[in-house]
């Protein structure tokens, strides 16, 4: 049951927060200046506005890569996470490895027959269950409370820099080497308690609370201060998309690369990822279409939608996107794509209970949703 829960959690997070701190792992990752201060500003149509920061490598061609998923060594993971906790239950069958600890910790490693869930690792302590119940980071959900927590504050038990280094060390021991951008939220115990109280009284969450799907800690102290981290991945200095990608003609989904972690004074409390793409070879060198051409393709897509809604693009990045090479979950083709973070505005009527944040545009429309549109940098077609 635990494995099914974790897989379900991972597959529903198609809207991810943007990763804000980029590593200087490669000189090719410096932003390209397509306008003033690296911004692209253009009124593409009456209801389509581009006012976006742009991040892309300074190159005209880029390798199309073949990649496979990272499969974590089970013995290594067990030795890292279950050094001091007794294993109360062990399952190792059908490419699924599960450990449950006497203090409530769990470890799942899955080499799945399904393309979406290959190479999953999910580890958590009992404490992480409470934090994941309070800190809600997905976009377009009932509650998104990331704005309540700081991204530039060090907690008393460790600095953000040292905490990141500890989690990176664990990831390297598990075989994860191609880390990219990282965003860190400082979860202090007072704000965690305050946010937990809000959840308890949120009528939109009453069913989940009644069913026990949300657990409450009730008592919080400085011992519970922790960092929540989001790591992206990169290949050849270019970020891998963090979005899940659905291919309608194949009725298959591929996960993007996003690593989530919780770190406290006790160490790593939570770590989850799957389908971390590892470069195997270069299939070909491909010419990149210009950003102007990609914007035109995006505009064609949005203009084809019959709607009174309006669109504003706030971020543009060049990323790698996994695509299918057949019905195999062992090999994927990584192609470059222009990623447009798109905010859609319109009227949602009187019922706003499902909105995490309401943002007005021109005092007439409200933010309905935010999503990424991927336009292939090779042929200019939307990846869908």
RODO-2510 file (C-alpha; in nm, 4 decimals, decimal comma):
residues 384
     n   res          X          Y          Z
     1     x     0,0000     0,0000     0,0000
     2     x     0,2834     0,2344     0,0813
     3     x     0,4421     0,1942    -0,2604
     4     x     0,1129     0,2708    -0,4356
     5     x     0,0716     0,5837    -0,2277
     6     x     0,4170     0,7138    -0,3161
     7     x     0,3731     0,6449    -0,6863
     8     x     0,0411     0,8252    -0,6799
     9     x     0,1957     1,1233    -0,5052
    10     x     0,4729     1,1488    -0,7604
    11     x     0,2516     1,1226    -1,0661
    12     x     0,0194     1,4049    -0,9688
    13     x     0,2778     1,6794    -0,9437
    14     x     0,2840     1,7977    -1,3041
    15     x     0,2991     2,1651    -1,1981
    16     x     0,6166     2,2322    -1,0163
    17     x     0,7663     2,5367    -0,8570
    18     x     1,0366     2,7017    -1,0631
    19     x     1,3930     2,6435    -0,9509
    20     x     1,5557     2,9739    -0,8751
    21     x     1,9229     2,9192    -0,7913
    22     x     2,1273     2,7948    -1,0885
    23     x     2,4613     2,6250    -1,0389
    24     x     2,7615     2,7320    -1,2402
    25     x     2,8384     2,3738    -1,3335
    26     x     2,8999     2,4664    -1,6945
    27     x     2,9829     2,7849    -1,8774
    28     x     2,7084     2,7025    -2,1276
    29     x     2,4366     2,7661    -1,8699
    30     x     2,4745     3,1456    -1,8677
    31     x     2,1555     3,3282    -1,9745
    32     x     2,1437     3,4517    -2,3310
    33     x     2,0501     3,8204    -2,3660
    34     x     1,7599     3,8305    -2,6105
    35     x     1,6507     4,1742    -2,4895
    36     x     1,7156     4,4204    -2,2124
    37     x     1,8632     4,2391    -1,9093
    38     x     1,7895     3,8992    -2,0652
    39     x     1,4140     3,9692    -2,0908
    40     x     1,1852     3,8987    -2,3852
    41     x     0,8971     4,1453    -2,4088
    42     x     0,6369     4,1336    -2,6841
    43     x     0,2613     4,1725    -2,7256
    44     x     0,2099     3,8722    -2,9508
    45     x    -0,1686     3,9138    -2,9796
    46     x    -0,4485     4,0987    -2,8015
    47     x    -0,4676     3,8243    -2,5382
    48     x    -0,1071     3,6972    -2,5523
    49     x     0,1694     3,8893    -2,3796
    50     x     0,5329     3,7839    -2,3423
    51     x     0,7153     3,9525    -2,0534
    52     x     0,9650     3,6909    -1,9515
    53     x     1,3146     3,6313    -1,8240
    54     x     1,5106     3,4087    -2,0601
    55     x     1,7686     3,1448    -1,9732
    56     x     1,9358     2,9520    -2,2540
    57     x     2,2858     2,8381    -2,3508
    58     x     2,4811     3,0387    -2,6034
    59     x     2,4865     2,7798    -2,8814
    60     x     2,3173     2,7236    -3,2153
    61     x     2,3168     2,3455    -3,2028
    62     x     2,2687     2,1005    -2,9206
    63     x     2,3113     1,7241    -2,8796
    64     x     2,0051     1,5000    -2,8848
    65     x     2,0861     1,2428    -2,6181
    66     x     1,9914     0,8850    -2,5408
    67     x     1,9475     0,8286    -2,1682
    68     x     1,8404     0,5660    -1,9201
    69     x     1,6947     0,5909    -1,5690
    70     x     1,9113     0,5729    -1,2587
    71     x     1,8370     0,2586    -1,0588
    72     x     1,9572     0,2965    -0,7011
    73     x     2,1503     0,0133    -0,5390
    74     x     1,9282    -0,1311    -0,2652
    75     x     2,2091    -0,2209    -0,0265
    76     x     2,3582     0,1270    -0,0501
    77     x     2,0224     0,2896     0,0214
    78     x     1,9530     0,0606     0,3162
    79     x     2,2927     0,1294     0,4695
    80     x     2,2387     0,5048     0,4354
    81     x     1,8855     0,5285     0,5715
    82     x     1,8529     0,2375     0,8145
    83     x     2,1795     0,2589     1,0064
    84     x     2,0163     0,3108     1,3454
    85     x     1,6593     0,1904     1,2942
    86     x     1,5475    -0,1696     1,3162
    87     x     1,3730    -0,3054     1,0058
    88     x     1,0278    -0,4335     1,1013
    89     x     0,9172    -0,5378     0,7517
    90     x     1,1076    -0,6208     0,4336
    91     x     0,9731    -0,6914     0,0845
    92     x     1,1902    -0,7597    -0,2185
    93     x     0,9972    -0,9026    -0,5129
    94     x     0,8877    -0,8111    -0,8657
    95     x     1,1345    -0,5215    -0,8889
    96     x     0,9885    -0,3601    -0,5746
    97     x     1,2013    -0,3193    -0,2629
    98     x     1,0281    -0,1965     0,0551
    99     x     1,1591    -0,1481     0,4062
   100     x     0,9530    -0,0359     0,7034
   101     x     1,1229     0,0641     1,0262
   102     x     1,0254     0,0177     1,3893
   103     x     1,0048     0,3975     1,4337
   104     x     0,7878     0,4596     1,1288
   105     x     1,0510     0,5156     0,8608
   106     x     1,0049     0,3696     0,5128
   107     x     1,2178     0,3101     0,2047
   108     x     1,0795     0,2219    -0,1386
   109     x     1,2880     0,1466    -0,4460
   110     x     1,1000     0,0556    -0,7623
   111     x     1,2296    -0,0653    -1,0955
   112     x     0,8911    -0,0469    -1,2611
   113     x     0,7536    -0,2127    -1,5709
   114     x     0,5758     0,1159    -1,6355
   115     x     0,7568     0,3969    -1,8140
   116     x     0,6304     0,6634    -1,5729
   117     x     0,7553     0,5103    -1,2495
   118     x     1,0924     0,3619    -1,3323
   119     x     1,3807     0,4180    -1,0939
   120     x     1,1738     0,5481    -0,8047
   121     x     1,3325     0,6063    -0,4667
   122     x     1,1221     0,7266    -0,1774
   123     x     1,2474     0,7495     0,1788
   124     x     1,0824     0,9149     0,4754
   125     x     1,0743     0,9242     0,8524
   126     x     0,7597     0,9534     1,0629
   127     x     0,8434     1,3231     1,1086
   128     x     0,8432     1,3805     0,7317
   129     x     0,4796     1,2702     0,7167
   130     x     0,3791     1,5663     0,9326
   131     x     0,5889     1,8138     0,7332
   132     x     0,4490     1,6912     0,4003
   133     x     0,1019     1,7334     0,5445
   134     x     0,1677     2,0993     0,6277
   135     x     0,4039     2,2285     0,3576
   136     x     0,2039     2,2354     0,0333
   137     x     0,4123     2,3392    -0,2673
   138     x     0,2293     2,2155    -0,5771
   139     x     0,0659     2,4832    -0,7900
   140     x    -0,3045     2,4872    -0,8785
   141     x    -0,4083     2,3003    -0,5640
   142     x    -0,6446     2,3821    -0,2782
   143     x    -0,3627     2,5103    -0,0587
   144     x    -0,0235     2,6390    -0,1657
   145     x     0,1518     2,7966     0,1317
   146     x     0,5074     2,8345     0,0007
   147     x     0,4798     3,2131     0,0383
   148     x     0,4520     3,1672     0,4151
   149     x     0,8077     3,0324     0,4380
   150     x     1,1405     3,2027     0,3728
   151     x     1,3914     3,1082     0,1033
   152     x     1,6708     3,3291     0,2367
   153     x     1,6833     3,2525     0,6101
   154     x     1,9262     3,0203     0,7876
   155     x     1,7827     2,8112     1,0692
   156     x     1,9640     2,7819     1,4022
   157     x     2,0744     2,4185     1,3658
   158     x     2,2510     2,4618     1,0294
   159     x     2,2974     2,7089     0,7471
   160     x     2,1214     2,6540     0,4161
   161     x     2,4598     2,6019     0,2493
   162     x     2,5685     2,3284     0,4897
   163     x     2,2259     2,1593     0,4743
   164     x     2,2380     2,1528     0,0940
   165     x     2,5876     2,0021     0,1100
   166     x     2,4662     1,7221     0,3400
   167     x     2,1774     1,6301     0,1110
   168     x     2,4031     1,6475    -0,1943
   169     x     2,6453     1,4119    -0,0212
   170     x     2,3629     1,1609     0,0306
   171     x     2,2526     1,1948    -0,3323
   172     x     2,6082     1,1393    -0,4563
   173     x     2,6331     0,8243    -0,2441
   174     x     2,3156     0,7008    -0,4139
   175     x     2,4705     0,7605    -0,7557
   176     x     2,3040     1,0928    -0,8416
   177     x     2,5689     1,3125    -1,0036
   178     x     2,3989     1,5487    -1,2503
   179     x     2,2427     1,7927    -1,0014
   180     x     2,1246     2,1289    -1,1306
   181     x     1,9386     2,4177    -0,9690
   182     x     1,8243     2,4077    -0,6071
   183     x     1,5582     2,5970    -0,4119
   184     x     1,5460     2,5766    -0,0322
   185     x     1,2587     2,6711     0,1983
   186     x     1,3284     2,7290     0,5683
   187     x     1,0469     2,5640     0,7642
   188     x     1,0554     2,7067     1,1156
   189     x     0,8457     2,5397     1,3837
   190     x     0,6275     2,8444     1,4571
   191     x     0,5142     2,8801     1,0966
   192     x     0,4649     2,5036     1,0655
   193     x     0,2349     2,5106     1,3671
   194     x     0,0455     2,8133     1,2339
   195     x    -0,0044     2,6517     0,8922
   196     x    -0,1160     2,3259     1,0530
   197     x    -0,3867     2,5152     1,2432
   198     x    -0,5105     2,6681     0,9142
   199     x    -0,5347     2,3232     0,7571
   200     x    -0,7361     2,1897     1,0500
   201     x    -1,0065     2,4483     0,9887
   202     x    -1,0021     2,4410     0,6064
   203     x    -1,3434     2,3074     0,4929
   204     x    -1,2009     2,2021     0,1562
   205     x    -0,9766     1,9513     0,3359
   206     x    -1,2382     1,8090     0,5735
   207     x    -1,2727     1,4785     0,3843
   208     x    -0,8971     1,4168     0,3819
   209     x    -0,8757     1,5008     0,7513
   210     x    -1,1703     1,2746     0,8398
   211     x    -1,0221     0,9834     0,6443
   212     x    -0,6848     1,0193     0,8170
   213     x    -0,4957     1,1015     0,4977
   214     x    -0,3653     1,4131     0,6732
   215     x    -0,1910     1,3610     1,0077
   216     x    -0,1322     1,6368     1,2610
   217     x     0,1671     1,6725     1,4879
   218     x    -0,0009     1,9320     1,7143
   219     x     0,3127     1,9990     1,9194
   220     x     0,6032     2,1725     1,7392
   221     x     0,9400     2,2887     1,8806
   222     x     1,2838     2,4050     1,7635
   223     x     1,3732     2,0374     1,7270
   224     x     1,1337     2,0350     1,4307
   225     x     1,2931     2,3207     1,2349
   226     x     1,3897     2,1857     0,8933
   227     x     1,4682     2,2701     0,5335
   228     x     1,2576     2,1585     0,2370
   229     x     1,4682     2,1343    -0,0791
   230     x     1,3964     2,1046    -0,4492
   231     x     1,6807     1,9890    -0,6742
   232     x     1,6666     1,9946    -1,0503
   233     x     1,8921     1,7878    -1,2744
   234     x     2,0917     1,8740    -1,5832
   235     x     2,2530     1,7054    -1,8798
   236     x     2,5540     1,8719    -2,0438
   237     x     2,4825     2,1862    -1,8435
   238     x     2,1199     2,2173    -1,9630
   239     x     1,8321     2,1649    -1,7167
   240     x     1,6054     1,8635    -1,7521
   241     x     1,2400     1,9633    -1,7394
   242     x     1,0775     1,9229    -1,3995
   243     x     0,7361     1,8661    -1,5601
   244     x     0,5733     1,5342    -1,6310
   245     x     0,5153     1,5000    -2,0060
   246     x     0,2072     1,3260    -2,1490
   247     x     0,2157     1,1848    -2,5026
   248     x    -0,1445     1,1585    -2,6177
   249     x    -0,0780     0,9431    -2,9244
   250     x     0,0971     0,6820    -2,7102
   251     x    -0,1164     0,7369    -2,3977
   252     x     0,2038     0,7375    -2,1967
   253     x     0,3552     0,9805    -1,9477
   254     x     0,7175     1,0430    -1,8629
   255     x     0,8224     1,2078    -1,5405
   256     x     1,0429     1,5121    -1,5338
   257     x     1,3389     1,5318    -1,2977
   258     x     1,2637     1,6819    -0,9581
   259     x     1,4264     1,5698    -0,6347
   260     x     1,2533     1,6669    -0,3100
   261     x     1,4186     1,6439     0,0303
   262     x     1,3658     1,7377     0,3951
   263     x     1,6685     1,7977     0,6162
   264     x     1,6634     1,8589     0,9938
   265     x     1,9198     1,8484     1,2751
   266     x     1,8660     1,4696     1,2728
   267     x     1,9784     1,4497     0,9095
   268     x     1,7883     1,3583     0,5920
   269     x     1,4239     1,3026     0,6897
   270     x     1,2787     1,2630     0,3410
   271     x     1,4076     1,2034    -0,0112
   272     x     1,2124     1,1262    -0,3266
   273     x     1,2832     1,1055    -0,6996
   274     x     1,2246     0,8850    -1,0023
   275     x     1,3345     0,8539    -1,3649
   276     x     1,6556     1,0463    -1,3108
   277     x     1,7856     1,0404    -1,6652
   278     x     2,1491     0,9392    -1,7075
   279     x     2,3247     1,0184    -2,0339
   280     x     2,4239     0,7119    -2,2370
   281     x     2,5245     0,8542    -2,5745
   282     x     2,4736     1,1355    -2,8265
   283     x     2,2309     1,0411    -3,1020
   284     x     2,2869     1,3502    -3,3183
   285     x     2,3669     1,7200    -3,3122
   286     x     2,0561     1,9269    -3,3842
   287     x     2,0146     2,2882    -3,4900
   288     x     1,8113     2,4933    -3,2402
   289     x     1,5227     2,6988    -3,3759
   290     x     1,5344     3,0630    -3,2730
   291     x     1,3431     3,1925    -2,9748
   292     x     1,1344     3,4094    -3,2087
   293     x     1,0308     3,0984    -3,4009
   294     x     0,9402     2,9198    -3,0770
   295     x     0,7340     3,2193    -2,9592
   296     x     0,5476     3,2162    -3,2907
   297     x     0,4691     2,8454    -3,2440
   298     x     0,3437     2,9148    -2,8911
   299     x     0,1238     3,1995    -3,0184
   300     x    -0,0223     2,9736    -3,2893
   301     x    -0,1184     2,7209    -3,0228
   302     x    -0,2797     2,9748    -2,7903
   303     x    -0,4584     3,1626    -3,0705
   304     x    -0,6195     2,8360    -3,1836
   305     x    -0,8049     2,8145    -2,8506
   306     x    -1,1518     2,9718    -2,8590
   307     x    -1,1616     3,1626    -2,5315
   308     x    -1,1956     3,5054    -2,3740
   309     x    -0,9056     3,4243    -2,1415
   310     x    -0,5697     3,5943    -2,1742
   311     x    -0,2159     3,4580    -2,1427
   312     x     0,1089     3,6006    -2,0081
   313     x     0,4418     3,4220    -2,0349
   314     x     0,6643     3,4997    -1,7354
   315     x     0,9668     3,2737    -1,7900
   316     x     1,1402     3,1109    -2,0860
   317     x     1,4056     2,8410    -2,0530
   318     x     1,5801     2,5946    -2,2814
   319     x     1,5499     2,2476    -2,1269
   320     x     1,5891     1,8814    -2,2088
   321     x     1,2649     1,6842    -2,2383
   322     x     1,2408     1,3030    -2,2286
   323     x     1,0599     1,1408    -2,5219
   324     x     0,9788     0,7811    -2,6054
   325     x     1,1995     0,5561    -2,8141
   326     x     0,9366     0,2807    -2,8212
   327     x     0,7519     0,1016    -2,5444
   328     x     1,0679     0,0554    -2,3436
   329     x     1,1292     0,2054    -2,0021
   330     x     1,5026     0,1489    -2,0321
   331     x     1,5955     0,4142    -2,2872
   332     x     1,4666     0,7638    -2,3630
   333     x     1,5503     1,0290    -2,6181
   334     x     1,6302     1,3662    -2,4596
   335     x     1,5497     1,6514    -2,6954
   336     x     1,5943     2,0265    -2,6404
   337     x     1,2786     2,2327    -2,5972
   338     x     1,1796     2,5904    -2,5275
   339     x     0,9818     2,5899    -2,2018
   340     x     0,7281     2,8738    -2,1622
   341     x     0,5870     2,9312    -1,8132
   342     x     0,2370     3,0511    -1,8985
   343     x    -0,0133     3,2238    -1,6705
   344     x    -0,3738     3,2016    -1,7850
   345     x    -0,6147     3,4729    -1,6717
   346     x    -0,9940     3,4752    -1,6838
   347     x    -1,3101     3,4811    -1,4769
   348     x    -1,3819     3,1975    -1,2328
   349     x    -1,7139     3,3253    -1,1024
   350     x    -1,8034     3,3353    -0,7354
   351     x    -1,6529     3,0033    -0,6214
   352     x    -1,2816     3,0597    -0,5519
   353     x    -1,2375     2,7817    -0,2963
   354     x    -1,0027     2,5839    -0,5201
   355     x    -0,7677     2,8752    -0,5814
   356     x    -0,4404     2,8791    -0,3947
   357     x    -0,3667     3,2392    -0,4878
   358     x    -0,5775     3,5036    -0,6620
   359     x    -0,3853     3,7498    -0,8769
   360     x    -0,5497     4,0243    -1,0770
   361     x    -0,4482     4,1370    -1,4232
   362     x    -0,5694     4,4781    -1,5443
   363     x    -0,8192     4,4689    -1,2541
   364     x    -1,0570     4,2600    -1,4644
   365     x    -0,9262     3,9034    -1,4745
   366     x    -0,7872     3,6613    -1,2210
   367     x    -0,5119     3,4048    -1,2414
   368     x    -0,6755     3,0699    -1,3193
   369     x    -0,3730     2,8472    -1,3593
   370     x    -0,0022     2,8373    -1,4355
   371     x     0,1542     2,5746    -1,6568
   372     x     0,4491     2,5132    -1,8874
   373     x     0,4204     2,4757    -2,2639
   374     x     0,7046     2,2837    -2,4290
   375     x     0,7968     2,3678    -2,7889
   376     x     1,0571     2,1423    -2,9498
   377     x     1,3731     2,3403    -3,0231
   378     x     1,4403     2,1000    -3,3108
   379     x     1,1201     2,1153    -3,5192
   380     x     0,9080     2,3877    -3,3540
   381     x     0,6202     2,1538    -3,2666
   382     x     0,4559     2,1345    -2,9266
   383     x     0,5676     1,8327    -2,7273
   384     x     0,2463     1,6600    -2,6339
***
